[in-house]
Amino acid sequence: MALKEQLLADLKASMKAKDTVKKSTVTMIRAAILQVEKDNKVELGDAEIQEIIAKQMKQRRDALDEFKKAERDDLIAQTEAEMRVIEAYLPKQLTQEEIEAIVDETIKETGAESAKDMGKIMGALMPKVKGLADGKLVNQIVREKLQ
């Protein structure tokens, strides 16, 4: 089943089950997809939809950090619940060990030696982990390896 159809089916199921968190989260994802489709006048495939879903997850992660700083427990709980729903539509994320192995391999491939080569490494690395790992975590691991 295509991702767009899966989202619609899950929306219907969440409405029947009166699962408000899942309903609102799936509705937000579908709205973001529809917005991109209307803006660009295209029909998105699963790969593009995955990118939109990953962007939604990143927005939640960033917001969660801010909510924790502000000690807003109500918003933290809501955002974490939304993240659990979004996670179901993303491919399985790489573990830190898997990311480190890919970083080591990429450093060898590019011949990088210092932090000055950060751009070269990230340019080669990000296509390998796109959608499979958080960019902040990848960046942090690369910095650690280059020091």
C-alpha positions, 0 to 999 in steps of 0.5 A: 500500500502506498504511503498516501493511502496508508495515511488515509486508512490510518486517519479513518481508523483513528477517527473510528477509534477516537484516537485524537492524537493519531488523528491530529498528527496524521491530519497534519502530515496529510496537510503538509503533503497536500500543501507541497503538492498544491504549491508545486502542482505535482503528485508526490511519490513515497520517497517525497512523502517520506521527506515531508514526514522526516521534516515533520519529525524534525520540527517535533524534535526541535519543539521538544527541546524548546518545551523542555527548556521552558518546562512545559510538561503538557506540551512535552507529553503531547509532542512525544505522543505525536513523535511516536505516531510519526515514527511509524511512517519513517524507515527504521532509524540507524543506531549510533553504532551504525552511523559511526561505522558509516562515518568511519567508512566515509572518512576513509573514502574522502581522505579527511583528516581534520575539522576543515574537511567537515563539508567534504565529509558531510556532502558525501555522508548525508546521501547515505543516511538521508531519512535514516538518521538525524542530521544533528546526530550525524554532525555530532559524530563526525565532529567527534571523529575528526578531533 
